[in-house]
Amino acid sequence: MSKHDPHIGKAKALKAQKHQVEKASRHFSVVGEEVANLSANMEGNESLLDDLIADAENMLARPDIVVNNFDSEISEQVFFGCQLENDVAISAIPEIEAIDLGDSDSWELYLDKVEAYALVNGVDISNPYKGLMSQSQELELERRIKEEFSYKSPSCDKYDYMIAGTAGLLAGIVDVLFVGVPGKGGLTSFTDDMANKSVERFAKINGWKGPREGKDSVASAIGFLERKYKVNYDHRHGGDVDGLFKMSTKNHHIKNLAHSPDLVGLFFSLLDQFTSTAHFVDEGRLISIDTDTFELKGGNFLAKVFSGFVNWLGHLFSDLAGSSGAIERGSGIPIPFFSLLQFMDFGEFGQHKQTFAKVSVQVFEQGYDFRHGMALSIPVLIAELITRIGWVAKRKFYHEEPWSNCLPSASNPELRRMLLVAHGSLCLVDATDATLKSGGDIIQFMLRSNIIAWARFGTLALKELRCWYQQGSLDPDAVDEYIDAELERMLAA
């Protein structure tokens, strides 16, 4: 541990101050004892003095004693046995050593003084956090961590499971009735229209003036973006790559990794633009080819990276709704990370015994693209919202919790389990529908499957397994949420 760590330095300073407080408390205890002894001795002397005065008065009252003859002999008689022998001895109390801190001292200089104080006074600051709290405080902290900041087993009742199951069933019905296969479901038509409008809006932001008279608006916007955001990796078919592998206008967006709208696509897009190369996937292989020299705009590295990012984003928008010359729906861009399925080059599926990688490419060719992915995400969103709203309503009106305890936090074990059940129910309905309608055809099965729902269910299942395995240990998400809430409260105060 280094003193340059601000938390370690503060802990060391606190430990030194704690030692000073304890030392001062012991000194005050000694002072109190000495003051009590002094008070007791003073009370004893006062009693002796009272006895002395009473004896003197009795002696003076005797008839054989004349005041004028009250000499030293009589005085000795009066004070005989009445000497004040309770002398008080006060122990010397040493001064409390302090850590001097001048107005101009830096934090580092103060920490040096703290370490010097610890060395002289035998204070162990090798682990400054140890001993800062009392035993009762440590027990209270351990109890609070166990109750509030550790992975706990969910305690869902039958109503929680009913809410979650109903949410998943309703989302599944929406998925079956309104999504279906690409290009045919009502929600897919809706998301296709939204994609077309998004392309037009993005083109207008970049200076597109609208279509010429008699020309299709979407095709005009796509053509404008294709001309504005040219890249070196936009090969259309196998002839553009000298026949190294099979590729067509229907699948070149999935085979080229830079067309993927995710971190993988961004990485390969920047790599290809900087190195004048293009990267493709075919039959589980990563293929790199050289392209014409491509020069990014920008006077330095960061400017070129930004220029490459803008090119990547603009080119994705140009391909979102298909190409400018596409007939009908056209081939869009893949669902995020869907391109990686091409590396799963194993198995023998369907009549032609194709690998899973080839099956995924054929599924994309039939319209299973980003636009269809947006339609697939709507039932997933429905299941998520209904479950969370149901959890909040039950917690507020059934359990009568305050609103502050009804925030749908993902770290809550009951809500976590309910989301798992809801998305599991959605996937069960989806799988049943896809199985019944596909007739055993793997491509039809995948076309009717909701990959977004399965991805969400998979992440929730992994999280539930992790929580089950780590039950009782610290939950960092809960700690982070508590710290964020405390910071917001402190800033608002």
C-alpha positions as CSV (number, residue, x, y, z in Angstrom):
1,M,0.0,0.0,0.0
2,S,1.3,3.4,-0.9
3,K,0.8,6.7,0.9
4,H,0.3,8.2,-2.5
5,D,-3.0,6.5,-2.7
6,P,-5.5,9.1,-1.4
7,H,-7.6,6.5,0.4
8,I,-4.6,4.9,2.1
9,G,-3.2,8.3,3.1
10,K,-6.6,9.3,4.7
11,A,-6.8,6.0,6.5
12,K,-3.3,6.5,8.0
13,A,-4.1,10.0,9.1
14,L,-7.4,8.7,10.7
15,K,-5.5,6.0,12.5
16,A,-2.9,8.5,13.9
17,Q,-5.7,10.8,15.0
18,K,-7.5,7.9,16.6
19,H,-4.4,7.1,18.6
20,Q,-4.1,10.8,19.7
21,V,-7.7,10.7,20.9
22,E,-7.2,7.5,22.8
23,K,-4.0,8.9,24.4
24,A,-5.8,12.1,25.3
25,S,-8.6,10.1,26.9
26,R,-6.2,8.2,29.0
27,H,-4.5,11.5,30.1
28,F,-7.9,13.0,31.0
29,S,-8.6,9.8,33.0
30,V,-5.4,10.3,35.0
31,V,-6.1,14.0,35.6
32,G,-9.6,13.0,36.8
33,E,-8.2,10.6,39.3
34,E,-5.7,13.1,40.6
35,V,-8.4,15.7,41.0
36,A,-10.5,13.2,42.9
37,N,-7.6,12.4,45.2
38,L,-7.0,16.1,45.8
39,S,-10.7,16.7,46.6
40,A,-10.7,13.7,49.1
41,N,-7.6,15.0,50.9
42,M,-9.0,18.5,51.1
43,E,-12.2,17.1,52.6
44,G,-10.1,15.2,55.2
45,N,-8.1,18.3,56.1
46,E,-11.3,20.3,56.5
47,S,-12.6,17.7,59.0
48,L,-9.3,17.9,61.0
49,L,-9.5,21.6,61.0
50,D,-13.1,21.5,62.3
51,D,-11.9,19.2,65.1
52,L,-9.0,21.5,65.9
53,I,-11.3,24.5,66.2
54,A,-13.7,22.5,68.5
55,D,-10.9,21.4,70.8
56,A,-9.5,24.9,71.0
57,E,-12.9,26.3,72.0
58,N,-13.3,23.6,74.7
59,M,-9.9,24.4,76.1
60,L,-10.6,28.1,76.2
61,A,-13.8,27.4,78.0
62,R,-11.9,25.8,81.0
63,P,-11.8,28.1,84.2
64,D,-8.2,27.3,84.8
65,I,-7.1,28.8,81.5
66,V,-6.8,32.5,81.1
67,V,-6.5,33.9,77.7
68,N,-3.7,36.2,78.6
69,N,-1.6,33.2,79.7
70,F,-2.3,31.3,76.5
71,D,1.4,30.7,75.7
72,S,3.2,28.2,73.6
73,E,2.8,25.5,76.2
74,I,-1.0,25.7,76.0
75,S,-0.8,25.9,72.2
76,E,1.0,22.6,72.2
77,Q,-1.7,21.1,74.3
78,V,-4.4,22.5,72.0
79,F,-2.8,21.1,68.8
80,F,-1.6,17.8,70.3
81,G,-2.6,15.0,67.9
82,C,-4.3,17.4,65.6
83,Q,-1.5,18.0,63.0
84,L,-2.5,18.1,59.4
85,E,-0.7,15.1,58.1
86,N,-2.6,14.6,54.8
87,D,-0.1,16.1,52.5
88,V,-1.1,15.7,48.8
89,A,1.3,14.4,46.2
90,I,0.2,15.1,42.6
91,S,1.8,12.9,39.9
92,A,3.4,14.6,37.0
93,I,1.3,14.3,33.8
94,P,3.2,14.3,30.5
95,E,2.1,16.5,27.6
96,I,0.1,15.0,24.7
97,E,2.2,14.8,21.6
98,A,0.6,16.4,18.6
99,I,1.1,16.4,14.9
100,D,2.0,20.0,13.9
101,L,0.4,21.1,10.7
102,G,1.4,24.5,9.3
103,D,-0.7,26.5,6.9
104,S,1.8,25.9,4.1
105,D,2.2,22.2,4.7
106,S,1.2,20.0,1.8
107,W,-0.7,16.7,2.1
108,E,2.5,14.7,1.4
109,L,4.3,16.6,4.2
110,Y,1.5,16.0,6.6
111,L,1.6,12.2,5.7
112,D,5.3,12.2,6.4
113,K,4.6,13.7,9.9
114,V,1.8,11.1,10.4
115,E,4.3,8.3,9.7
116,A,6.9,9.8,12.0
117,Y,4.3,10.1,14.8
118,A,3.3,6.4,14.2
119,L,6.9,5.3,14.3
120,V,7.6,7.1,17.6
121,N,4.4,6.0,19.3
122,G,4.3,2.5,18.1
123,V,1.2,2.9,15.9
124,D,0.9,0.1,13.3
125,I,-0.1,1.7,10.0
126,S,1.0,-1.1,7.7
127,N,-2.8,-1.9,7.4
128,P,-4.4,1.5,8.2
129,Y,-7.9,0.3,7.9
130,K,-7.5,-2.3,10.7
131,G,-8.6,-0.9,14.0
132,L,-10.3,2.2,12.8
133,M,-13.7,1.0,14.0
134,S,-14.6,-0.5,17.3
135,Q,-15.7,-4.1,17.5
136,S,-19.3,-3.2,17.7
137,Q,-19.0,-0.9,14.7
138,E,-17.3,-3.7,12.7
139,L,-20.1,-6.2,13.6
140,E,-22.7,-3.6,12.5
141,L,-20.9,-3.0,9.2
142,E,-20.6,-6.8,8.6
143,R,-24.3,-7.2,9.3
144,R,-25.2,-4.3,6.9
145,I,-23.0,-5.7,4.2
146,K,-24.5,-9.1,4.5
147,E,-28.1,-7.8,4.4
148,E,-27.7,-5.0,1.8
149,F,-24.6,-5.6,-0.3
150,S,-24.3,-9.3,-0.8
151,Y,-25.9,-11.8,-3.2
152,K,-29.1,-13.1,-1.7
153,S,-31.4,-15.9,-2.7
154,P,-34.7,-14.5,-4.1
155,S,-37.8,-15.0,-2.0
156,C,-40.5,-14.8,-4.7
157,D,-44.1,-15.7,-3.9
158,K,-46.7,-17.1,-6.2
159,Y,-47.8,-13.6,-7.3
160,D,-44.3,-12.7,-8.4
161,Y,-44.2,-15.8,-10.6
162,M,-47.7,-15.1,-11.9
163,I,-46.7,-11.5,-12.9
164,A,-43.5,-12.7,-14.6
165,G,-45.2,-15.6,-16.4
166,T,-48.0,-13.4,-17.7
167,A,-45.6,-10.8,-18.9
168,G,-43.6,-13.4,-20.9
169,L,-46.8,-15.0,-22.3
170,L,-48.2,-11.6,-23.5
171,A,-44.8,-10.8,-25.1
172,G,-44.7,-14.2,-26.7
173,I,-48.2,-13.7,-28.3
174,V,-47.0,-10.3,-29.7
175,D,-43.9,-12.1,-31.1
176,V,-46.0,-14.8,-32.8
177,L,-48.7,-12.6,-34.2
178,F,-46.9,-9.4,-35.1
179,V,-43.3,-10.3,-35.8
180,G,-43.2,-13.6,-37.6
181,V,-40.6,-14.0,-40.5
182,P,-38.7,-11.1,-41.9
183,G,-40.6,-8.7,-44.1
184,K,-44.1,-10.2,-43.4
185,G,-45.0,-9.3,-39.8
186,G,-46.7,-6.1,-38.9
187,L,-43.9,-5.0,-36.6
188,T,-41.3,-5.8,-39.2
189,S,-43.1,-3.5,-41.7
190,F,-43.2,-0.8,-39.0
191,T,-39.5,-1.1,-38.2
192,D,-38.7,-1.1,-42.0
193,D,-40.6,2.2,-42.3
194,M,-38.7,3.6,-39.3
195,A,-35.4,2.6,-40.8
196,N,-36.3,4.3,-44.1
197,K,-37.2,7.5,-42.2
198,S,-34.0,7.4,-40.2
199,V,-31.9,7.1,-43.4
200,E,-33.7,10.1,-44.8
201,R,-33.3,12.2,-41.7
202,F,-29.6,11.3,-41.4
203,A,-29.1,12.2,-45.1
204,K,-30.8,15.6,-44.5
205,I,-28.5,16.3,-41.6
206,N,-25.6,15.7,-44.0
207,G,-26.8,18.0,-46.7
208,W,-29.2,15.9,-48.8
209,K,-31.7,18.2,-50.5
210,G,-34.4,15.6,-51.2
211,P,-35.1,13.4,-54.2
212,R,-35.4,14.5,-57.8
213,E,-38.8,14.6,-59.3
214,G,-40.0,11.1,-59.9
215,K,-37.2,9.4,-58.0
216,D,-37.7,7.3,-54.9
217,S,-37.0,9.2,-51.7
218,V,-35.3,6.4,-49.8
219,A,-33.2,5.3,-52.8
220,S,-32.1,9.0,-53.3
221,A,-31.1,9.3,-49.7
222,I,-29.2,6.0,-49.8
223,G,-27.4,7.1,-53.0
224,F,-26.4,10.4,-51.4
225,L,-24.9,8.7,-48.3
226,E,-23.1,6.1,-50.5
227,R,-21.3,8.9,-52.4
228,K,-20.6,10.9,-49.2
229,Y,-19.3,8.1,-47.1
230,K,-17.1,5.9,-49.3
231,V,-15.0,3.2,-47.7
232,N,-12.4,0.8,-49.1
233,Y,-14.0,-2.4,-47.8
234,D,-17.4,-2.2,-49.6
235,H,-16.9,-5.2,-52.0
236,R,-20.2,-6.3,-53.6
237,H,-19.5,-9.9,-54.8
238,G,-16.9,-12.5,-55.4
239,G,-15.6,-10.8,-58.5
240,D,-14.5,-7.8,-56.4
241,V,-12.2,-10.1,-54.3
242,D,-10.7,-11.9,-57.3
243,G,-12.9,-15.0,-56.6
244,L,-11.1,-15.9,-53.4
245,F,-14.5,-17.0,-51.9
246,K,-18.2,-17.0,-52.8
247,M,-20.0,-13.7,-52.1
248,S,-23.0,-12.0,-53.5
249,T,-24.9,-8.7,-53.1
250,K,-27.3,-10.4,-50.8
251,N,-24.6,-11.5,-48.2
252,H,-21.6,-9.1,-48.6
253,H,-22.8,-7.1,-45.6
254,I,-22.6,-10.1,-43.3
255,K,-19.4,-11.5,-44.8
256,N,-17.6,-8.2,-44.4
257,L,-17.0,-7.6,-40.6
258,A,-16.8,-3.8,-40.9
259,H,-20.5,-3.7,-41.8
260,S,-21.4,-5.1,-38.3
261,P,-23.1,-2.3,-36.2
262,D,-21.1,-3.2,-33.0
263,L,-17.7,-3.0,-31.5
264,V,-16.4,-5.7,-33.8
265,G,-17.5,-3.8,-36.8
266,L,-16.0,-0.5,-35.5
267,F,-12.7,-2.2,-34.9
268,F,-12.4,-3.8,-38.3
269,S,-13.7,-0.6,-40.0
270,L,-10.9,1.5,-38.4
271,L,-8.3,-1.2,-39.1
272,D,-9.3,-1.5,-42.7
273,Q,-9.3,2.3,-43.3
274,F,-5.9,2.7,-41.6
275,T,-4.2,-0.2,-43.4
276,S,-6.1,-0.2,-46.7
277,T,-7.3,-3.7,-46.2
278,A,-10.7,-5.5,-46.0
279,H,-11.6,-8.4,-43.7
280,F,-14.2,-11.1,-44.5
281,V,-15.5,-14.3,-43.0
282,D,-16.1,-17.4,-45.1
283,E,-16.6,-20.9,-43.9
284,G,-15.3,-20.0,-40.4
285,R,-12.1,-18.4,-41.8
286,L,-11.0,-14.8,-41.3
287,I,-9.8,-13.5,-44.7
288,S,-7.9,-10.3,-45.2
289,I,-7.3,-8.7,-48.6
290,D,-5.5,-5.6,-49.8
291,T,-7.4,-2.8,-51.3
292,D,-6.6,0.5,-53.0
293,T,-4.8,2.9,-50.8
294,F,-7.2,4.7,-48.6
295,E,-6.4,8.0,-47.0
296,L,-8.3,9.2,-43.9
297,K,-8.8,12.9,-43.3
298,G,-7.2,14.6,-40.3
299,G,-3.9,16.1,-39.3
300,N,-3.1,13.7,-36.4
301,F,-4.0,10.3,-35.2
302,L,-7.0,11.2,-33.1
303,A,-8.5,13.3,-36.0
304,K,-8.0,10.3,-38.3
305,V,-9.7,8.0,-35.8
306,F,-12.7,10.3,-35.6
307,S,-12.8,10.6,-39.4
308,G,-12.8,6.8,-39.6
309,F,-15.6,6.5,-37.0
310,V,-17.7,9.0,-39.0
311,N,-17.1,7.1,-42.2
312,W,-18.1,3.9,-40.5
313,L,-21.3,5.3,-39.1
314,G,-22.3,7.1,-42.3
315,H,-21.7,4.0,-44.4
316,L,-23.8,1.9,-42.0
317,F,-26.7,4.4,-42.5
318,S,-26.3,4.1,-46.3
319,D,-26.7,0.3,-46.0
320,L,-29.4,0.2,-43.2
321,A,-32.3,0.2,-45.6
322,G,-30.5,-1.7,-48.4
323,S,-28.6,-0.3,-51.4
324,S,-29.8,2.5,-53.7
325,G,-30.4,0.0,-56.6
326,A,-32.1,-2.7,-54.5
327,I,-35.4,-4.1,-55.6
328,E,-38.1,-4.3,-52.9
329,R,-36.7,-4.6,-49.4
330,G,-33.0,-5.0,-50.2
331,S,-30.2,-6.4,-48.0
332,G,-29.6,-4.4,-44.9
333,I,-26.9,-4.6,-42.2
334,P,-26.6,-7.5,-39.7
335,I,-28.0,-7.6,-36.2
336,P,-25.2,-6.7,-33.7
337,F,-22.7,-9.6,-33.3
338,F,-24.8,-11.8,-35.7
339,S,-21.8,-11.8,-38.1
340,L,-19.8,-13.8,-35.5
341,L,-22.1,-16.8,-36.1
342,Q,-20.1,-17.4,-39.3
343,F,-17.2,-18.6,-37.1
344,M,-19.4,-21.5,-35.9
345,D,-18.5,-23.7,-38.9
346,F,-19.6,-27.0,-37.6
347,G,-22.6,-29.4,-37.8
348,E,-24.6,-30.8,-40.7
349,F,-28.0,-29.2,-40.9
350,G,-30.9,-29.4,-43.4
351,Q,-31.2,-31.4,-46.6
352,H,-27.8,-30.3,-47.9
353,K,-25.9,-31.0,-44.7
354,Q,-24.7,-27.4,-44.3
355,T,-22.7,-26.1,-41.4
356,F,-24.2,-23.7,-38.9
357,A,-22.1,-20.9,-40.4
358,K,-23.6,-21.3,-43.9
359,V,-27.1,-21.6,-42.4
360,S,-26.6,-18.2,-40.6
361,V,-25.6,-16.6,-43.9
362,Q,-28.7,-17.9,-45.6
363,V,-30.9,-16.7,-42.8
364,F,-29.4,-13.2,-43.3
365,E,-30.0,-13.4,-47.0
366,Q,-33.7,-13.9,-46.4
367,G,-34.1,-10.6,-44.5
368,Y,-32.9,-11.5,-40.9
369,D,-31.1,-8.1,-40.6
370,F,-30.9,-5.1,-38.3
371,R,-34.4,-3.9,-39.3
372,H,-35.9,-7.2,-38.4
373,G,-33.9,-7.2,-35.2
374,M,-35.6,-4.0,-34.2
375,A,-38.9,-5.7,-34.6
376,L,-37.7,-8.7,-32.6
377,S,-36.7,-6.4,-29.7
378,I,-40.2,-5.1,-29.2
379,P,-41.6,-8.3,-27.6
380,V,-38.5,-8.3,-25.4
381,L,-39.1,-4.7,-24.3
382,I,-42.8,-5.6,-23.6
383,A,-41.8,-8.5,-21.3
384,E,-39.2,-6.3,-19.6
385,L,-41.5,-3.4,-19.0
386,I,-44.6,-5.4,-17.8
387,T,-42.4,-7.3,-15.3
388,R,-40.7,-4.2,-13.9
389,I,-44.0,-2.3,-13.7
390,G,-45.7,-5.3,-12.0
391,W,-42.8,-5.6,-9.5
392,V,-43.1,-1.9,-8.6
393,A,-46.9,-2.0,-8.3
394,K,-46.8,-5.1,-6.0
395,R,-44.0,-3.7,-3.9
396,K,-45.8,-0.4,-3.4
397,F,-49.5,-1.4,-3.0
398,Y,-49.2,-5.0,-1.7
399,H,-46.2,-4.7,0.5
400,E,-46.8,-1.0,1.2
401,E,-43.2,0.0,0.8
402,P,-42.2,3.6,0.3
403,W,-41.5,4.8,-3.2
404,S,-37.8,5.0,-2.4
405,N,-37.8,1.2,-2.0
406,C,-39.7,0.6,-5.2
407,L,-37.1,1.5,-7.7
408,P,-36.7,-1.5,-10.1
409,S,-33.0,-2.2,-9.5
410,A,-31.4,-5.1,-11.4
411,S,-29.6,-6.0,-8.2
412,N,-32.8,-6.9,-6.4
413,P,-33.0,-10.7,-6.2
414,E,-36.8,-11.0,-6.6
415,L,-36.9,-8.7,-9.7
416,R,-33.9,-10.6,-11.1
417,R,-35.7,-13.9,-10.8
418,M,-39.0,-12.5,-12.2
419,L,-37.2,-11.2,-15.3
420,L,-35.6,-14.6,-15.8
421,V,-39.0,-16.2,-15.6
422,A,-40.6,-13.6,-17.9
423,H,-38.0,-13.9,-20.7
424,G,-37.9,-17.7,-20.2
425,S,-41.7,-17.8,-20.9
426,L,-41.2,-15.6,-24.0
427,C,-38.5,-17.9,-25.3
428,L,-40.7,-20.9,-24.6
429,V,-43.5,-19.5,-26.7
430,D,-41.1,-18.4,-29.4
431,A,-39.4,-21.8,-29.6
432,T,-42.8,-23.7,-29.7
433,D,-44.0,-21.5,-32.5
434,A,-40.8,-21.8,-34.5
435,T,-40.7,-25.6,-34.1
436,L,-44.3,-26.1,-35.2
437,K,-44.2,-23.7,-38.2
438,S,-40.7,-24.6,-39.5
439,G,-41.5,-28.3,-40.3
440,G,-38.0,-29.3,-39.2
441,D,-36.2,-26.9,-41.6
442,I,-33.3,-25.3,-39.7
443,I,-33.4,-22.1,-41.8
444,Q,-37.2,-21.6,-41.3
445,F,-36.7,-22.3,-37.6
446,M,-34.1,-19.6,-37.3
447,L,-36.1,-17.2,-39.4
448,R,-39.0,-17.5,-36.9
449,S,-36.8,-17.5,-33.8
450,N,-36.3,-14.3,-31.7
451,I,-32.5,-14.1,-31.3
452,I,-32.9,-10.9,-29.2
453,A,-35.1,-12.7,-26.7
454,W,-32.7,-15.7,-26.5
455,A,-29.8,-13.3,-25.9
456,R,-31.6,-11.5,-23.1
457,F,-32.6,-14.8,-21.5
458,G,-29.1,-16.1,-21.8
459,T,-27.6,-13.0,-20.0
460,L,-30.2,-13.3,-17.2
461,A,-29.6,-17.0,-16.8
462,L,-25.8,-16.5,-16.5
463,K,-26.4,-13.7,-14.0
464,E,-28.7,-16.0,-11.9
465,L,-26.1,-18.8,-12.0
466,R,-23.4,-16.4,-10.8
467,C,-25.6,-15.1,-8.0
468,W,-26.4,-18.6,-7.0
469,Y,-22.7,-19.5,-7.0
470,Q,-21.7,-16.3,-5.1
471,Q,-24.6,-16.3,-2.7
472,G,-23.5,-14.5,0.5
473,S,-20.5,-12.8,-1.1
474,L,-20.2,-9.1,-1.9
475,D,-22.4,-7.8,-4.8
476,P,-20.4,-4.9,-6.4
477,D,-23.4,-3.7,-8.3
478,A,-25.3,-3.1,-5.1
479,V,-22.3,-1.3,-3.6
480,D,-22.0,0.9,-6.6
481,E,-25.7,1.8,-6.6
482,Y,-25.5,2.7,-2.9
483,I,-22.4,4.9,-3.4
484,D,-24.1,6.6,-6.4
485,A,-27.2,7.3,-4.3
486,E,-25.2,8.6,-1.4
487,L,-23.2,10.9,-3.7
488,E,-26.4,12.3,-5.3
489,R,-27.9,12.8,-1.8
490,M,-24.7,14.7,-0.7
491,L,-24.7,16.8,-3.8
492,A,-28.4,17.7,-3.4
493,A,-27.9,18.7,0.3
